[in-house]
Amino acid sequence: MADGSALNIASLKGRVSEAEWKARVELAALYRLVAMFGWDDLVDTHISARIPGPEHHFLLNPYGLFWDEITASSLVRIDVDGNILQETPYFVNSAGFTIHSAVHMAVEDANYVMHLHSEYGVAVSAQTEGLMPLSQFALTVINKIAYHDYEGIALNLDERERLVADLGDKPLMILRNHGTLGLGATAGDCFRAMYTLEQACKVQIHALAAGRDRVLIAPSAAQEVVREQTRRGVGGALPWPGLLRRLDRLSPGYDA
């Protein structure tokens, strides 16, 4: 069981503002949860959190750490130009900076941004139809998803404008041939949205194993009903405390 204790990183609790510490703890929790649910990709992909305040600084994972060992104090504070703003032995993923700085700069309430390369999310990103209305999971988010065509590893800062333009006002995005992206005003909202999308992708891949002509598309009338029922989003406030309790049991130390 990883708890981050092997990192020997001095705690930043009390050395940063309360608002920053809260963002650090919740972002570290997101990293641990993604690892727990099996959505991580060794040291690649990334989740970020905006630090409250006028500076538009945000937190990103220390590149090279596995997600089940990330702690609140190990996270790296950077600005929108990619400059590291604290003493740390770590650096950040350049592709992560490109994607996350784009969203944080453009979407005011995108306090948490998650990008994944999960096997089911990537599989759906490689299908021409994208996410299909095959399950309740899918119907819950299908009208909240934007699409962005693959341009290569996200190292070109010019891609930020195109990514943001494609995202529009959607809280979720499928990056073609690449993976998934989600954002939320809270850590709970971000996780719940991505959880629902991941479940929808998983169901779709399993269902399509029977062949495209053997899957049942949800009735149009039912799709409209679910669209109205979920107009305000899926919301993460209810499951978030339970998810933190699960981390306390199974992956303690994220809040160090």
C-alpha positions in Angstrom: 0.0 0.0 0.0 1.6 3.3 -1.1 1.2 6.2 1.3 3.8 8.6 0.0 6.0 8.2 3.1 9.0 7.0 1.0 9.1 10.4 -0.7 10.5 12.2 2.3 8.9 15.5 1.2 8.5 18.1 3.9 4.8 19.0 4.6 3.6 22.3 3.2 0.6 22.4 5.6 0.7 25.7 7.4 3.3 27.0 4.9 0.8 27.8 2.2 -2.6 29.4 2.4 -5.6 27.4 3.6 -7.1 27.7 0.1 -4.0 26.3 -1.5 -3.7 23.5 1.0 -7.3 22.5 0.5 -6.7 22.4 -3.3 -3.6 20.3 -2.8 -5.4 17.7 -0.6 -8.3 17.4 -3.0 -6.0 17.1 -6.1 -3.9 14.5 -4.4 -7.1 12.6 -3.6 -8.0 12.7 -7.3 -4.7 11.2 -8.2 -5.0 8.4 -5.7 -8.6 7.7 -6.8 -7.7 7.5 -10.4 -4.9 5.0 -9.5 -7.4 3.0 -7.3 -9.9 2.8 -10.2 -7.2 1.7 -12.6 -7.3 4.6 -14.9 -3.7 5.7 -14.5 -1.0 5.3 -17.2 2.3 4.8 -15.3 3.6 8.3 -14.9 1.7 9.8 -17.8 -1.5 11.8 -18.1 -2.4 14.4 -15.5 -4.9 16.2 -13.3 -4.6 19.8 -12.3 -6.2 22.2 -9.8 -6.4 26.0 -9.9 -5.2 27.7 -6.8 -7.8 30.3 -5.7 -6.6 33.8 -6.2 -5.9 36.4 -8.9 -2.6 34.9 -10.0 -4.1 32.0 -12.1 -1.6 29.6 -10.7 -2.3 25.9 -10.7 -1.0 22.6 -9.3 0.2 19.7 -11.4 1.7 16.3 -10.5 5.4 15.9 -10.1 6.4 14.1 -13.3 7.9 10.7 -12.5 5.8 9.8 -9.4 3.2 7.1 -9.6 -0.2 8.3 -8.8 -0.8 6.1 -5.8 2.2 7.8 -4.1 1.3 11.4 -4.8 0.8 13.6 -1.7 -0.6 17.1 -1.2 2.9 18.5 -0.5 4.5 16.8 -3.5 2.3 18.6 -6.0 4.0 21.4 -8.0 2.8 24.9 -8.2 3.2 26.6 -11.7 1.9 29.6 -13.6 0.3 29.8 -17.0 3.7 30.1 -18.6 4.9 26.8 -17.1 7.2 28.4 -14.5 7.7 26.4 -11.3 6.9 28.6 -8.4 8.2 26.6 -5.4 11.3 24.7 -4.3 10.9 21.1 -5.5 13.2 18.3 -6.9 10.5 17.6 -9.5 9.4 19.0 -12.8 6.1 18.8 -14.7 5.0 17.1 -17.9 5.2 19.5 -20.8 2.1 18.0 -22.5 0.2 18.3 -19.2 1.1 22.0 -19.1 -0.1 22.5 -22.6 -3.5 20.9 -22.1 -4.2 22.1 -18.6 -3.0 25.7 -18.9 -5.3 26.0 -22.0 -8.4 25.0 -20.0 -7.6 26.9 -16.8 -6.9 30.1 -18.8 -10.1 29.8 -20.8 -12.8 28.4 -18.5 -13.2 30.4 -15.3 -14.9 27.6 -13.2 -12.6 24.8 -14.4 -11.0 24.5 -10.9 -10.1 20.8 -11.6 -9.1 19.4 -14.9 -8.5 15.6 -15.5 -6.9 14.0 -18.6 -6.8 10.2 -18.9 -5.5 7.5 -21.2 -7.7 4.7 -19.8 -8.0 1.7 -22.1 -11.8 2.1 -22.6 -11.6 5.8 -23.0 -8.9 5.5 -25.6 -10.8 2.7 -27.4 -13.9 4.9 -27.7 -11.8 7.9 -28.8 -10.6 5.7 -31.8 -14.2 4.9 -32.9 -15.7 7.1 -35.6 -19.1 7.4 -33.8 -17.5 8.5 -30.6 -19.7 7.8 -27.5 -22.9 6.1 -28.5 -26.3 6.1 -26.6 -26.1 2.5 -25.5 -26.4 2.9 -21.7 -27.7 5.1 -19.0 -24.1 6.1 -18.2 -23.8 7.3 -21.8 -27.1 9.1 -21.9 -26.1 11.0 -18.7 -23.1 12.6 -20.4 -23.5 12.3 -24.1 -24.7 15.8 -24.6 -22.0 17.2 -22.4 -19.1 15.9 -24.6 -17.0 17.8 -27.0 -14.5 16.3 -29.5 -11.0 17.3 -30.5 -9.0 15.8 -33.4 -5.6 14.2 -32.7 -2.6 16.5 -33.5 0.2 14.4 -31.9 1.6 14.6 -28.4 0.4 17.9 -26.9 3.7 19.8 -26.9 2.7 22.5 -29.4 1.3 25.5 -27.5 -0.6 26.6 -30.6 -2.9 23.6 -30.0 -4.3 25.3 -26.9 -6.5 27.7 -28.9 -8.0 24.9 -31.0 -8.6 22.6 -28.0 -10.4 25.4 -26.1 -12.4 26.3 -29.2 -13.5 22.7 -29.6 -14.3 22.4 -25.9 -16.7 25.3 -25.9 -19.0 25.1 -22.9 -18.8 21.4 -22.4 -17.5 19.8 -19.2 -16.1 16.7 -21.0 -14.1 16.0 -24.1 -13.0 13.0 -26.1 -9.6 13.6 -27.5 -9.6 11.5 -30.8 -7.1 8.7 -30.8 -5.9 9.9 -27.5 -8.1 9.8 -24.4 -10.6 11.7 -22.3 -10.7 15.1 -20.6 -13.0 16.4 -17.9 -13.3 19.5 -15.8 -15.3 20.5 -12.7 -15.8 23.4 -10.3 -15.0 21.0 -7.5 -12.9 17.9 -7.2 -16.0 15.8 -6.7 -17.7 17.2 -9.8 -14.7 16.5 -11.9 -14.3 12.9 -10.6 -18.0 12.1 -10.9 -18.2 13.4 -14.5 -15.1 11.4 -15.5 -16.3 8.3 -13.7 -19.6 8.4 -15.6 -17.8 8.9 -18.9 -15.4 6.0 -18.1 -18.3 3.7 -17.3 -20.0 4.7 -20.5 -16.9 3.9 -22.5 -16.4 0.6 -20.8 -20.0 -0.5 -21.4 -19.7 0.5 -25.1 -16.6 -1.5 -25.7 -18.1 -4.6 -24.1 -21.4 -4.1 -25.9 -19.7 -3.7 -29.3 -17.9 -7.0 -28.9 -21.2 -8.5 -30.1 -21.0 -6.5 -33.3 -22.3 -3.1 -34.3 -25.5 -4.5 -35.8 -26.4 -6.3 -32.5 -26.3 -3.4 -30.1 -29.5 -1.6 -28.9 -29.5 2.2 -29.3 -31.6 3.8 -26.5 -34.9 5.1 -27.8 -34.9 8.8 -28.9 -37.7 9.7 -26.5 -35.8 8.1 -23.6 -32.6 10.0 -24.6 -34.5 13.3 -24.4 -36.0 12.4 -21.0 -32.5 11.7 -19.6 -31.2 14.9 -21.2 -33.8 16.9 -19.2 -33.2 14.9 -16.0 -29.5 15.6 -16.1 -29.5 19.1 -17.4 -27.8 20.4 -14.3 -25.0 17.8 -14.6 -24.3 14.6 -12.7 -22.8 16.3 -9.5 -20.1 15.0 -7.3 -21.0 16.4 -3.9 -22.8 13.3 -2.6 -20.2 10.6 -3.4 -17.1 12.7 -2.7 -17.0 12.3 1.2 -17.3 8.6 0.8 -14.5 8.5 -1.8 -12.3 10.3 0.7 -13.2 7.8 3.4 -12.3 5.0 1.1 -8.9 6.6 0.5 -8.4 7.0 4.2 -8.9 3.2 4.5 -7.0 2.0 1.4 -4.6 4.7 0.4 -3.7 6.8 3.4 -1.2 9.6 3.3 -2.6 11.6 0.3 -3.2 14.5 2.6 0.4 14.7 3.9 
